[in-house]
């Protein structure tokens, strides 16, 4: 089983930056695919960015050009660098991991990101 621990959330002004980190354990890190999701109050959880074992990435249109997902296999971490933040980015951000041959998603506890006007 995979355990995910997130950190880096906080309060930032519009136009500012934050970096979220997620540490994974319980599974060889290099076989994991990883993603960041977010959920604002009253809204559905949405995919923000994902990264595969090969390092290939995908982004939601709403964050493309502003957010960058990356992984450090030596540190067993995945990060989300968020630049040019907007109030619309305010949400709880969740780290997710999965293995291709398993039909189970593993989720972190979430970390709050608040962007003020």
C-alpha positions as CSV (number, residue, x, y, z in Angstrom):
1,X,0.0,0.0,0.0
2,X,1.1,3.5,-0.8
3,X,1.2,6.3,1.8
4,X,1.2,9.9,0.6
5,X,2.1,12.9,2.8
6,X,1.6,16.4,1.4
7,X,3.1,19.7,2.5
8,X,3.6,23.3,1.3
9,X,0.1,24.7,1.3
10,X,-0.7,28.1,2.7
11,X,-1.9,31.6,2.1
12,X,-0.5,33.7,-0.8
13,X,-1.5,36.9,-2.6
14,X,-2.8,36.9,-6.1
15,X,0.2,36.7,-8.5
16,X,2.4,34.9,-6.0
17,X,3.8,31.4,-5.9
18,X,3.7,28.3,-3.9
19,X,5.3,24.9,-4.1
20,X,3.5,21.8,-3.0
21,X,5.3,18.6,-2.2
22,X,4.1,15.0,-1.7
23,X,6.3,12.3,-0.2
24,X,5.4,8.7,-1.1
25,X,6.3,5.5,0.6
26,X,5.2,1.8,0.6
27,X,5.9,1.1,-3.0
28,X,8.9,1.5,-5.4
29,X,8.6,5.1,-6.3
30,X,9.7,4.8,-10.0
31,X,6.7,2.5,-10.9
32,X,4.2,5.0,-9.6
33,X,2.2,7.4,-11.7
34,X,1.3,10.6,-9.8
35,X,-1.1,13.5,-10.1
36,X,-2.3,16.5,-8.3
37,X,-6.0,17.2,-7.9
38,X,-7.8,20.0,-6.3
39,X,-11.3,20.6,-4.8
40,X,-12.9,23.9,-4.0
41,X,-15.8,24.2,-1.6
42,X,-19.0,23.2,-3.4
43,X,-17.2,21.9,-6.4
44,X,-16.1,18.6,-7.8
45,X,-12.5,17.4,-7.4
46,X,-10.6,18.1,-10.6
47,X,-7.4,16.9,-12.1
48,X,-4.7,19.6,-12.1
49,X,-1.6,17.8,-13.4
50,X,-0.2,14.3,-13.8
51,X,3.2,12.8,-14.4
52,X,4.1,9.2,-15.5
53,X,7.0,7.1,-14.7
54,X,8.7,8.2,-17.8
55,X,8.3,11.8,-16.8
56,X,5.6,12.7,-19.3
57,X,3.2,15.3,-18.0
58,X,-0.3,16.6,-18.6
59,X,-2.0,19.7,-17.3
60,X,-5.5,21.1,-17.0
61,X,-6.0,24.0,-19.4
62,X,-6.7,26.3,-16.5
63,X,-3.2,25.9,-15.1
64,X,-1.1,25.3,-18.2
65,X,1.8,27.7,-18.4
66,X,1.5,28.6,-14.7
67,X,1.9,25.2,-12.9
68,X,4.7,22.7,-13.3
69,X,4.6,19.1,-12.0
70,X,7.8,17.2,-11.5
71,X,9.2,14.2,-9.7
72,X,12.4,13.4,-7.9
73,X,12.9,9.6,-7.8
74,X,15.8,9.9,-5.5
75,X,13.7,11.7,-2.8
76,X,10.5,9.8,-3.5
77,X,8.6,13.1,-4.0
78,X,6.4,14.7,-6.5
79,X,6.0,18.5,-6.5
80,X,3.7,21.1,-7.9
81,X,5.2,24.5,-8.6
82,X,2.4,27.0,-8.8
83,X,3.2,30.5,-10.2
84,X,1.0,33.5,-11.1
85,X,-1.6,32.2,-8.6
86,X,-5.2,33.5,-8.9
87,X,-8.1,33.5,-6.4
88,X,-9.7,30.8,-8.6
89,X,-6.8,28.5,-7.6
90,X,-8.0,28.4,-4.0
91,X,-8.8,24.8,-3.1
92,X,-7.6,21.8,-1.2
93,X,-4.9,20.1,-3.2
94,X,-4.5,16.4,-3.1
95,X,-1.7,14.1,-4.2
96,X,-2.7,10.9,-6.0
97,X,-0.6,7.8,-6.9
98,X,-1.4,4.6,-8.7
99,X,0.2,1.6,-10.3
100,X,-0.8,0.5,-13.8
101,X,-1.4,-3.2,-12.8
102,X,-3.5,-2.2,-9.8
103,X,-7.0,-0.7,-9.9
104,X,-6.5,1.3,-6.7
105,X,-5.9,5.0,-6.3
106,X,-3.9,6.2,-3.3
107,X,-4.7,9.7,-2.0
108,X,-2.9,12.1,0.3
109,X,-4.7,14.0,3.1
110,X,-4.8,17.2,1.2
111,X,-3.2,20.6,1.8
112,X,-5.1,23.9,1.7
113,X,-4.1,26.6,-0.8
114,X,-5.7,30.0,-0.4
115,X,-5.0,32.8,-2.8
116,X,-6.2,36.2,-1.7
117,X,-7.2,39.2,-3.9
